[in-house]
Every structure is written in C-alpha cells, then in structure tokens.
C-alpha cells in the first residue's frame, strides 16, 4: 500500500499477527509502527508521517470510545480503523459514529485478508476526500460568481442557495433548505403584478433549459423588489433521471437603469437634453407615415441663430452654452407636446409640427418662435439679445420623405438669412430650382480642377498719389464648358459647402505664385500679388506646409506674396490665429485684412496681430458719394496710418471717389476706375504701359 501505518495494540501476540499480515509478501509495501499505549500513540502522531491508524479501543491507559476521542483530537485528519472483538462490536459501531472510518472484528480476521480491507477503506477515504474537494470547489465557485444560483429537489423544495441568492431572496441557506420554492423565490410579472409562472416547474416539465418571464420581478423576504432575468434548467443523475432543477438569475435593476440612461443619451442632445437628429428623424418618419394614411400635413422648421458666434467670441463658450439651453427651453414652450424640438448641433435647431391643418399653422408657429427667441436672455448678469432665421417645409407639398423635407427647410432657412435674418421663409419652387442649380454646379466642381477649367484674372492695386501699380489681386474664374465664364460668387460658396475650396485654393496659390515669378523673370516691375484665403483653407492643418512647398516649387520670394484674410477668419480663434499669423510672417509673406470694417469687433485685434495692410470694404467707398467727408472712413485711414498699416480702398469706380480718397490721404486703391480684372497677358501689358493718363493723380 506504500503507507506508514501506526498500530496501537497492547497484546504482543495480536500485534505480531497483525504486523505479519500487513507486511507479508501479498500485502504490498506497508511500513508498520507498533505502540502499546495510547500515550505512546499520541506522542507518535505529533511527529507526523502517519497516514493510517489501527486502534484497539481498550488499552491499559484508556478504555472505550474515549480512546478514539483522544486520538481524534490529536490527529483529526488521520483515518482510524478500530480493532474490536465481537463482544465489543457495539462500542466499535459507536466509534464509527464518532469519527472512525470503519472497524475490524478480531474473531473474523481470518475470514478476509487485512491488507485488502485496509486498501478498501483507504480508497473509500480517498474518494470521500476527492468528493469533498470537488464539492468545496463548486461551493467556492458558486459563491464567487456574480449571479445567484438556487436549486431544488424533484419535489420543488429548495436544496441549495449561493451567497448571491441568499442576498437577493433574503433567505439564509440554512433556513431556506427544505422549504417550497414558491416561499423562497417569489416572483411576479412587473407589468401585471400577478404571480409569474414557476420557472423550476417549467424546466422540469419541459425537460429543458427555459428563460424567465419578461419583466420578471423578485420579491425579497423583506418585501424589497428587484428586476431579475436569466434561466432555469433540470438536474439529472448519472442514469438521466430528473433529480431537481437549478435556476441562475441576476439583479438587473442597475443594468436596466443604465440601459435606459444610455438609450436616452443616444437619442438626446447632451447640452439641452432635447431630442437629437437621430430621434428627430424617427419621429419625422412616423409623422409622415401617419399623415400619409390620414391625408394630413406635417411641417418641418429649420432654425439657425443669427450671429451666435459673436456671443461665443465675446462672452465665452460657457455663456454660449447657457444661451443654447435657454433657446431650447423657449422653443419647447412654443410647440405642443405632440411636436418635437431637436437640437441639430451647434446653433441649429429643428422643429417637427406633427400635424397641421394648413401652411399658415407653420408660419404662425415660426413667428411665435422668432418672437420668443428674440426676447432678451438674462444669463450670468448679461442681457443677451439674439435673433434666428427659420426655414419651413411642409409634407406633402415640399417632399415625401424626411431627407427631402429637412433639406428643403434648410434651404429655406438660408434664404431667410439672405433676406436679412431674424425672419422665416417657406420653401417654394424657386428655391427648389436654385437648389437643383446648386447640386448641378456641385457635381461639375468635382472634376473641374482635373479638367483645368479654372483660370486667374488679375486686377491692379494702384498708388493713389503717383498712379504707379503697387500690386495685383489674383481672382479665380471658372471657365465652365456649358455655362461660360463663372464669377467667384457663383461657385465659391458651393465649393466651401462641398469641401472643394481647399484644393481650389491650393491651385490659386500655386498659379498666382508661378505667374508672378514668370513676370519677374521677364523683367517686369516687381510687385506684390494678393491671394484671398478662405477660413477653411486657413484652418487646414496642412496649410503652412503646402504654402511653403508652393513657394519652394515656384521659386517666388515670399515678400511678393500677400495673403488676404477676412475679419471673421481672424476672430474665430484668436490664440491659434495669432500663432498662425506669426508663422506666416516668419516665412516672409505679407498679410492683409480683406473687407475691413464689415466684421464683428473689427478694431480690437489690429494691435495684436502682425498685419501689413487693411483693405477698406467697397461699401465705405460707395458711401462717400453723398458724403465725401466720411468721418468713418477718415477715422479708419488715420487709425491704420498710426498703426503703420497700408490702406487699400476697394471698389474705386469714379473720379469723384478717387478725389475723395486722395483728400483723405488714402494710400492705395483698387477698382474698375483703374482696370477691370483681366488675364495674365492683359495685366502684363498694363504693367508695361502704365495707368491711363486721363486718370488724375495728385
């Protein structure tokens, strides 16, 4: 057997017979140690190394089951086999009840081999140990998982609960075992509040794994309720016979609350808590479907705040966010509960009027919205006034699906802005025609660069004192194969909207630099060439690298290139704008502000940014006709000179305007009076010939 066996026996003859039996050639490998007294046995087990004990209960120093008790106390983990006579068999049986593994009758020992008996006992003990380890592993595992586990016998009485099940049901396992499942595991339908079907019974009857009823609620012992979910399955023995069932369940209160929260967040704007575009589209589709079946109308109102960017720039984004929240609340107060107000993003909102009797209902609502939004918004001690432009489309007149209706309302909104802002416009056929025109030009723009359809025209910039040409502005034109020569206003806004402005702008920069270098190489008078840069180009991460590459490629000295930027571009992000302008100045190019005086807070940044020139918007020049002593223009020119900026007046068209600008000591001018934009050859001829003599210069 390969074990160390301790024999506790006071009779030498009996001990010798047992040792002979245990160590004979048929017994296998077994090492036997013999002691006569219990005290000696107790001392030996303390030293360790004993795997089995043969014990005589009646020893000189101890009698009866007390002998076993003392030995078990000293060595509780060592299996003990009791030696007994037939007369003392009752005592041996009691010893087995108190912890001995088995007993051996001396009078019957000759009837069976002792080694075989011991081996059977040892194997049984090993099996019991393995079973205990397996059961303990299962218990620890079940107590460690996050799910509750409850099992019953075939009669439906509880036979096991893990710790999670104890916590969820409120029943300790010791109290729950043997009780009917319905007493421990009380479940109801969360909707009807009626008792839910017994999942264990269902699993046993179906002889298969079954899920719990939807919206199942468990009622704890103390009355507390928990939403639960999972499944029940039958338990079978080795013969396949049903012995009970097990249910695995979990508390889903938190997960359901989280799911509801996540669902809400996925369908609502985080700032205003209004429905987002995704939820709006769902509701719009539902409204269209219902209206189509019942011959009703649906209206979509697309709303954009007017000059909202100014609020962010002057009061900060925190105040801007609070203004958006205030606007959202006012919009919601202007419509019915059956309608939907959505924040599209940024400062855009969309309103769904799910059922209207006529188009006048939509315009009435739009007017109400404009009035509500335009009223003063008191925010953080500021009295903020802001307007909004609203575009309206109506189902079925303006579209049969959500996408078409939204696009129509968006188009009408832009028309409202073009008409002066803070008003509404209804989508009509004329807008639709222009929309189609927009899409056609957008499609053609896609391949215009590859087809080399863009050209540059050049317009002179002139010294108003001497008449000398000081520079030129490069103006892009599109030689459309079907529409003829298109001006920038006809395609640049579309290029910006469809993402084509950056590659077109890169082409303009490259061609302008190439042509200027060609004029210089031909010996023509050195001069600046001005190129307009859009906001999208200026904010493009590759702009600086691309500009540097173009200058290197064309060989143009950077001092001959002047980039024209609008005030809105400069004001968008003062910090990053300052860094960009500094990088451009380091590169060597010159910088001008285009359309000066038309932007927001137009004077605040002149001392902050490294600007070389101001181009006065032509609206100021036109205003001089009735007022040649324009105080505003005079102040702008004086201020620019004090900051050592060059001043270029745009849109000079008449000798009277020229004379007034000369009187105000404006440095340079540009306009039809001097030259209409022309191609490179025409401008080269002008450089050679000089300005026409009939134009009067002081």
Secondary structure as the mmCIF struct_conf table of DSSP 4:
data_model
#
loop_
_struct_conf.conf_type_id
_struct_conf.id
_struct_conf.beg_label_comp_id
_struct_conf.beg_label_asym_id
_struct_conf.beg_label_seq_id
_struct_conf.end_label_comp_id
_struct_conf.end_label_asym_id
_struct_conf.end_label_seq_id
STRN STRN1 UNK A 3 UNK A 8
BEND BEND1 UNK A 10 UNK A 10
HELX_RH_AL_P HELX_RH_AL_P1 UNK A 12 UNK A 23
BEND BEND2 UNK A 24 UNK A 24
TURN_TY1_P TURN_TY1_P1 UNK A 25 UNK A 27
BEND BEND3 UNK A 29 UNK A 29
STRN STRN2 UNK A 30 UNK A 35
BEND BEND4 UNK A 36 UNK A 37
HELX_RH_AL_P HELX_RH_AL_P2 UNK A 38 UNK A 47
STRN STRN3 UNK A 52 UNK A 56
BEND BEND5 UNK A 57 UNK A 57
STRN STRN4 UNK A 59 UNK A 59
TURN_TY1_P TURN_TY1_P2 UNK A 60 UNK A 61
STRN STRN5 UNK A 62 UNK A 62
TURN_TY1_P TURN_TY1_P3 UNK A 64 UNK A 64
HELX_RH_AL_P HELX_RH_AL_P3 UNK A 65 UNK A 74
TURN_TY1_P TURN_TY1_P4 UNK A 76 UNK A 77
BEND BEND6 UNK A 78 UNK A 78
STRN STRN6 UNK A 79 UNK A 84
BEND BEND7 UNK A 86 UNK A 86
TURN_TY1_P TURN_TY1_P5 UNK A 87 UNK A 88
HELX_RH_AL_P HELX_RH_AL_P4 UNK A 89 UNK A 97
TURN_TY1_P TURN_TY1_P6 UNK A 98 UNK A 99
BEND BEND8 UNK A 101 UNK A 101
STRN STRN7 UNK A 102 UNK A 105
HELX_RH_3T_P HELX_RH_3T_P1 UNK A 106 UNK A 111
BEND BEND9 UNK A 112 UNK A 112
HELX_RH_AL_P HELX_RH_AL_P5 UNK A 114 UNK A 144
BEND BEND10 UNK A 145 UNK A 147
STRN STRN8 UNK A 148 UNK A 153
TURN_TY1_P TURN_TY1_P7 UNK A 154 UNK A 155
BEND BEND11 UNK A 156 UNK A 156
STRN STRN9 UNK A 157 UNK A 157
STRN STRN10 UNK A 158 UNK A 161
HELX_RH_AL_P HELX_RH_AL_P6 UNK A 163 UNK A 169
HELX_RH_AL_P HELX_RH_AL_P7 UNK A 173 UNK A 176
TURN_TY1_P TURN_TY1_P8 UNK A 177 UNK A 178
BEND BEND12 UNK A 179 UNK A 179
STRN STRN11 UNK A 180 UNK A 180
HELX_RH_AL_P HELX_RH_AL_P8 UNK A 181 UNK A 184
BEND BEND13 UNK A 185 UNK A 185
STRN STRN12 UNK A 186 UNK A 189
TURN_TY1_P TURN_TY1_P9 UNK A 190 UNK A 192
BEND BEND14 UNK A 194 UNK A 194
STRN STRN13 UNK A 195 UNK A 195
HELX_LH_PP_P HELX_LH_PP_P1 UNK A 196 UNK A 197
HELX_RH_AL_P HELX_RH_AL_P9 UNK A 199 UNK A 206
TURN_TY1_P TURN_TY1_P10 UNK A 207 UNK A 207
BEND BEND15 UNK A 208 UNK A 208
STRN STRN14 UNK A 210 UNK A 211
HELX_LH_PP_P HELX_LH_PP_P2 UNK A 212 UNK A 213
TURN_TY1_P TURN_TY1_P11 UNK A 214 UNK A 215
STRN STRN15 UNK A 216 UNK A 219
TURN_TY1_P TURN_TY1_P12 UNK A 221 UNK A 222
BEND BEND16 UNK A 223 UNK A 223
STRN STRN16 UNK A 225 UNK A 236
TURN_TY1_P TURN_TY1_P13 UNK A 238 UNK A 239
BEND BEND17 UNK A 240 UNK A 240
STRN STRN17 UNK A 242 UNK A 251
HELX_RH_AL_P HELX_RH_AL_P10 UNK A 253 UNK A 267
STRN STRN18 UNK A 268 UNK A 268
TURN_TY1_P TURN_TY1_P14 UNK A 270 UNK A 272
STRN STRN19 UNK A 275 UNK A 275
HELX_RH_AL_P HELX_RH_AL_P11 UNK A 277 UNK A 294
TURN_TY1_P TURN_TY1_P15 UNK A 295 UNK A 295
STRN STRN20 UNK A 297 UNK A 305
TURN_TY1_P TURN_TY1_P16 UNK A 306 UNK A 307
HELX_RH_AL_P HELX_RH_AL_P12 UNK A 308 UNK A 315
HELX_RH_AL_P HELX_RH_AL_P13 UNK A 317 UNK A 333
TURN_TY1_P TURN_TY1_P17 UNK A 334 UNK A 334
BEND BEND18 UNK A 335 UNK A 335
TURN_TY1_P TURN_TY1_P18 UNK A 337 UNK A 338
BEND BEND19 UNK A 339 UNK A 339
STRN STRN21 UNK A 340 UNK A 345
TURN_TY1_P TURN_TY1_P19 UNK A 346 UNK A 347
STRN STRN22 UNK A 348 UNK A 356
BEND BEND20 UNK A 357 UNK A 358
HELX_RH_AL_P HELX_RH_AL_P14 UNK A 359 UNK A 374
BEND BEND21 UNK A 375 UNK A 375
STRN STRN23 UNK A 377 UNK A 379
TURN_TY1_P TURN_TY1_P20 UNK A 380 UNK A 381
STRN STRN24 UNK A 382 UNK A 384
STRN STRN25 UNK A 388 UNK A 395
TURN_TY1_P TURN_TY1_P21 UNK A 396 UNK A 398
BEND BEND22 UNK A 400 UNK A 401
HELX_RH_AL_P HELX_RH_AL_P15 UNK A 402 UNK A 418
TURN_TY1_P TURN_TY1_P22 UNK A 419 UNK A 420
BEND BEND23 UNK A 421 UNK A 423
STRN STRN26 UNK A 424 UNK A 426
HELX_RH_AL_P HELX_RH_AL_P16 UNK A 429 UNK A 445
TURN_TY1_P TURN_TY1_P23 UNK A 446 UNK A 452
STRN STRN27 UNK A 454 UNK A 463
TURN_TY1_P TURN_TY1_P24 UNK A 464 UNK A 466
STRN STRN28 UNK A 469 UNK A 480
TURN_TY1_P TURN_TY1_P25 UNK A 481 UNK A 483
STRN STRN29 UNK A 484 UNK A 486
HELX_LH_PP_P HELX_LH_PP_P3 UNK A 487 UNK A 487
HELX_RH_AL_P HELX_RH_AL_P17 UNK A 488 UNK A 498
TURN_TY1_P TURN_TY1_P26 UNK A 499 UNK A 499
HELX_RH_AL_P HELX_RH_AL_P18 UNK A 501 UNK A 521
TURN_TY1_P TURN_TY1_P27 UNK A 522 UNK A 523
HELX_LH_PP_P HELX_LH_PP_P4 UNK A 524 UNK A 526
STRN STRN30 UNK A 528 UNK A 532
HELX_RH_AL_P HELX_RH_AL_P19 UNK A 535 UNK A 539
TURN_TY1_P TURN_TY1_P28 UNK A 541 UNK A 542
HELX_RH_AL_P HELX_RH_AL_P20 UNK A 543 UNK A 554
TURN_TY1_P TURN_TY1_P29 UNK A 555 UNK A 555
HELX_RH_3T_P HELX_RH_3T_P2 UNK A 558 UNK A 560
STRN STRN31 UNK A 561 UNK A 566
HELX_RH_AL_P HELX_RH_AL_P21 UNK A 567 UNK A 571
BEND BEND24 UNK A 572 UNK A 572
HELX_RH_AL_P HELX_RH_AL_P22 UNK A 574 UNK A 587
TURN_TY1_P TURN_TY1_P30 UNK A 588 UNK A 588
STRN STRN32 UNK A 590 UNK A 596
TURN_TY1_P TURN_TY1_P31 UNK A 597 UNK A 597
BEND BEND25 UNK A 598 UNK A 599
TURN_TY1_P TURN_TY1_P32 UNK A 600 UNK A 608
BEND BEND26 UNK A 609 UNK A 609
STRN STRN33 UNK A 613 UNK A 616
HELX_RH_AL_P HELX_RH_AL_P23 UNK A 618 UNK A 623
TURN_TY1_P TURN_TY1_P33 UNK A 624 UNK A 626
TURN_TY1_P TURN_TY1_P34 UNK A 628 UNK A 629
HELX_RH_AL_P HELX_RH_AL_P24 UNK A 631 UNK A 642
TURN_TY1_P TURN_TY1_P35 UNK A 643 UNK A 644
STRN STRN34 UNK A 646 UNK A 650
BEND BEND27 UNK A 654 UNK A 654
HELX_RH_AL_P HELX_RH_AL_P25 UNK A 655 UNK A 663
TURN_TY1_P TURN_TY1_P36 UNK A 664 UNK A 665
STRN STRN35 UNK A 668 UNK A 670
BEND BEND28 UNK A 671 UNK A 671
TURN_TY1_P TURN_TY1_P37 UNK A 672 UNK A 674
STRN STRN36 UNK A 678 UNK A 678
HELX_RH_AL_P HELX_RH_AL_P26 UNK A 680 UNK A 689
BEND BEND29 UNK A 691 UNK A 691
TURN_TY1_P TURN_TY1_P38 UNK A 693 UNK A 694
BEND BEND30 UNK A 695 UNK A 695
#
